[in-house]
Amino acid sequence: MSRAVIIGAGMGGLTAAALLLKRGWQVTVLEAGTYPGGCAGTFTHKGYRFDAGATLAGGFDPAGPHTRVAEILGLQWPVTPIHDAAWATHLPEQTIHQWVDPARWRAEYQTHFPFSARFWQKQEQFAKIAWELSARDFPWPPVTLGEVARLPLALRPETLAAAPYLFRKIRHLLPRETTPEFKAFVDGSLLISAQAISDQADALYGASVLDLPRRGVMHVRGGMGAIAETLVNWIRANGGQVEYRQRVTGLETVNGAAQAALTAKEMRFEADCFLANVTPWALETLLGEAAPGSLQRETRSRAAMWGAFVIHAGVRAEKISHPITHHQVIVDVNQPLGEGNSVFISLSPLDDASRAPAGMRAAILSTHTRIRDWQGLSETAYQERKAAYAQKVLTAAERALPGFRAAAELILPGAPRTYAFYTHRPQGMVGGFPQTSLFSARGPQTGLRNLWLVGDSIFPGQSTAGVTLGAMRVAGLVNGQKKR
Ligand SMILES: Cc1cc2nc3c(=O)[nH]c(=O)nc-3n(C[C@H](O)[C@H](O)[C@H](O)COP(=O)(O)OP(=O)(O)OC[C@H]3O[C@@H](n4cnc5c(N)ncnc54)[C@H](O)[C@@H]3O)c2cc1C
């Protein structure tokens, strides 16, 4: 039986592990932390179940990646559909609801942005093309001859409509006559789902993620981490291993292949194939001198990912009783987003008692932040910066949820060092690479023939849905290699 060692129990690692197990592999997942899910995990603190990062669960529509994985594995996710708004975006003068129902959404954008109908029609058309390609397992960017051969098979005549936009950005689709409010609204949606705003986001990729609110968004009972917990239970029930507190510190290689993973507990795990649920920078550290030149060049030349500043808060439910669980606040539409000017807020659903002590709700507030601004700071300067960001983010939250600060009984700020510590992502870089061009997308290759990356560093990048698609592709690749 072929053996796979998976480094990291994030959504990418767990999904790939489960799919390989299903295909007859013996799998061992080694996780440094004490719970699964990484950035999409849920941790417990003082009676709360707080989401570590991800809160909005999409991709549960009938052809969506989570649904497909559940069908393959024969498992059920602990989810219930969101029927009203996936989230509400609060601009200074108006609140726009991202209704799940397409007809209701069309009426919403016509009311707020009557000039934007053609933009949304194009967006819907491209999103359909992109999501259908992903449902046909379009292996992008191809890394083997087999994948190159599969590309044309996934294309359809209607795919051609997107061809003229292959090198375009979302900004090329925007209406000629626009407003700062509309641009900020589109940019805000893109930033949380493509890690890039309309000036930079790839047109096809951007169009597909702007569709997210209408692509099977769900409440996850028990918090986002319940998805990863479901995968861990399935892997263990089917004979696979998931080991916590097993930080991999190095990879042993021989003749251009990985041979064993070495852990901080001085254990050695041999396998035929290794999947690393880490960023390229982390992989380079694990490989040390054996890191291939291509990986070394990549880590020197690639721009850093975003960091995140977050607040985990416990708020009194009687004061913060809004039924919509996700909100985005854009404070000033004329200023760059992130850094407290755009804040995403998620509240635990009112009917999920597992998430907070009686009478309370678990909340997470997050904003994109440049990691370089947090580097090299003394402990005092770092704490001062954290305190200043906390004030900014809480002030923004008041726009969407008046009385938030007064209703909070617990406030836990977290910044890039927090993410570096808990998710083991170097420098606290989260969310994957900004998706600016299909032609600079990163594939799963590492330069070693039996070592692959999974997770949000590989296309299609961030989100539980995106990472799941990437993991499905890598599991197929690895299994195909074994057959050959
Ligand atoms: C603040 C924030 C908000 C977000 N919001 C959303 C959202 O609303 N919806 C959404 O879908 N996505 C969201 N995302 C993105 C989403 O969380 C990620 O894209 C996705 O979860 C990343 O999965 P991954 O497979 O790359 O693994 P990661 O989450 O990076 O997990 C990797 C795992 O590997 C472990 N690990 C790392 N190194 C080692 C090692 N050497 N040895 C052993 N174990 C190791 C880590 O401990 C971790 O558990 C958000 C992210 C953040 C940070």
The ligand as an SDF file (V2000), in Angstrom:
LIG
                    3D

 53 58  0  0  0  0  0  0  0  0999 V2000
   -8.5970   36.5210    9.0250 C   0  0  0  0  0  0  0  0  0  0  0  0
   -8.9430   35.5520    7.9360 C   0  0  0  0  0  0  0  0  0  0  0  0
  -10.2330   35.5230    7.4300 C   0  0  0  0  0  0  0  0  0  0  0  0
  -10.5750   34.6240    6.4280 C   0  0  0  0  0  0  0  0  0  0  0  0
  -11.8750   34.5660    6.0050 N   0  0  0  0  0  0  0  0  0  0  0  0
  -12.2570   33.5710    5.1780 C   0  0  0  0  0  0  0  0  0  0  0  0
  -13.6330   33.3350    4.9490 C   0  0  0  0  0  0  0  0  0  0  0  0
  -14.4970   34.0260    5.4990 O   0  0  0  0  0  0  0  0  0  0  0  0
  -13.9720   32.2920    4.1450 N   0  0  0  0  0  0  0  0  0  0  0  0
  -13.0370   31.4620    3.5890 C   0  0  0  0  0  0  0  0  0  0  0  0
  -13.4100   30.4990    2.9050 O   0  0  0  0  0  0  0  0  0  0  0  0
  -11.7170   31.6650    3.8090 N   0  0  0  0  0  0  0  0  0  0  0  0
  -11.3130   32.6870    4.5990 C   0  0  0  0  0  0  0  0  0  0  0  0
   -9.9970   32.8500    4.8950 N   0  0  0  0  0  0  0  0  0  0  0  0
   -8.9860   32.0500    4.1620 C   0  0  0  0  0  0  0  0  0  0  0  0
   -8.9300   30.6070    4.6120 C   0  0  0  0  0  0  0  0  0  0  0  0
   -8.9530   30.5070    5.9940 O   0  0  0  0  0  0  0  0  0  0  0  0
   -7.6480   29.9820    4.0990 C   0  0  0  0  0  0  0  0  0  0  0  0
   -7.4430   30.2780    2.7370 O   0  0  0  0  0  0  0  0  0  0  0  0
   -7.6230   28.4740    4.2540 C   0  0  0  0  0  0  0  0  0  0  0  0
   -8.1990   28.0630    5.4580 O   0  0  0  0  0  0  0  0  0  0  0  0
   -6.1760   28.0380    4.1790 C   0  0  0  0  0  0  0  0  0  0  0  0
   -6.0910   26.6600    4.2340 O   0  0  0  0  0  0  0  0  0  0  0  0
   -4.7210   25.9090    4.0530 P   0  0  0  0  0  0  0  0  0  0  0  0
   -5.0330   24.5400    3.5870 O   0  0  0  0  0  0  0  0  0  0  0  0
   -3.7980   26.7250    3.2120 O   0  0  0  0  0  0  0  0  0  0  0  0
   -4.1190   25.7050    5.4850 O   0  0  0  0  0  0  0  0  0  0  0  0
   -3.7510   26.6250    6.7360 P   0  0  0  0  0  0  0  0  0  0  0  0
   -4.9720   27.2460    7.2270 O   0  0  0  0  0  0  0  0  0  0  0  0
   -2.5540   27.4450    6.4820 O   0  0  0  0  0  0  0  0  0  0  0  0
   -3.3640   25.4700    7.7440 O   0  0  0  0  0  0  0  0  0  0  0  0
   -2.1210   24.8160    7.6820 C   0  0  0  0  0  0  0  0  0  0  0  0
   -2.0040   23.9030    8.8780 C   0  0  0  0  0  0  0  0  0  0  0  0
   -0.7280   23.2910    8.8320 O   0  0  0  0  0  0  0  0  0  0  0  0
   -0.1310   23.3380   10.1100 C   0  0  0  0  0  0  0  0  0  0  0  0
    1.3180   23.3950    9.9200 N   0  0  0  0  0  0  0  0  0  0  0  0
    2.0330   24.3800    9.3060 C   0  0  0  0  0  0  0  0  0  0  0  0
    3.3390   24.0840    9.3360 N   0  0  0  0  0  0  0  0  0  0  0  0
    3.4580   22.8830    9.9650 C   0  0  0  0  0  0  0  0  0  0  0  0
    4.5550   22.0520   10.2800 C   0  0  0  0  0  0  0  0  0  0  0  0
    5.8110   22.3910    9.9950 N   0  0  0  0  0  0  0  0  0  0  0  0
    4.3140   20.8780   10.9060 N   0  0  0  0  0  0  0  0  0  0  0  0
    3.0470   20.4980   11.1950 C   0  0  0  0  0  0  0  0  0  0  0  0
    1.9650   21.2670   10.9340 N   0  0  0  0  0  0  0  0  0  0  0  0
    2.1710   22.4360   10.3170 C   0  0  0  0  0  0  0  0  0  0  0  0
   -0.6730   24.5920   10.7580 C   0  0  0  0  0  0  0  0  0  0  0  0
   -0.6150   24.5170   12.1610 O   0  0  0  0  0  0  0  0  0  0  0  0
   -2.1120   24.6180   10.2150 C   0  0  0  0  0  0  0  0  0  0  0  0
   -2.9870   23.9050   11.0440 O   0  0  0  0  0  0  0  0  0  0  0  0
   -9.6080   33.7390    5.9000 C   0  0  0  0  0  0  0  0  0  0  0  0
   -8.3030   33.7590    6.4090 C   0  0  0  0  0  0  0  0  0  0  0  0
   -7.9730   34.6390    7.4290 C   0  0  0  0  0  0  0  0  0  0  0  0
   -6.5830   34.6150    7.9840 C   0  0  0  0  0  0  0  0  0  0  0  0
  1  2  1  0
  2  3  1  0
  2 52  2  0
  3  4  2  0
  4  5  1  0
  4 50  1  0
  5  6  2  0
  6  7  1  0
  6 13  1  0
  7  8  2  0
  7  9  1  0
  9 10  1  0
 10 11  2  0
 10 12  1  0
 12 13  2  0
 13 14  1  0
 14 15  1  0
 14 50  1  0
 15 16  1  0
 16 17  1  0
 16 18  1  0
 18 19  1  0
 18 20  1  0
 20 21  1  0
 20 22  1  0
 22 23  1  0
 23 24  1  0
 24 25  2  0
 24 26  1  0
 24 27  1  0
 27 28  1  0
 28 29  2  0
 28 30  1  0
 28 31  1  0
 31 32  1  0
 32 33  1  0
 33 34  1  0
 33 48  1  0
 34 35  1  0
 35 36  1  0
 35 46  1  0
 36 37  1  0
 36 45  1  0
 37 38  2  0
 38 39  1  0
 39 40  1  0
 39 45  2  0
 40 41  1  0
 40 42  2  0
 42 43  1  0
 43 44  2  0
 44 45  1  0
 46 47  1  0
 46 48  1  0
 48 49  1  0
 50 51  2  0
 51 52  1  0
 52 53  1  0
M  END
$$$$
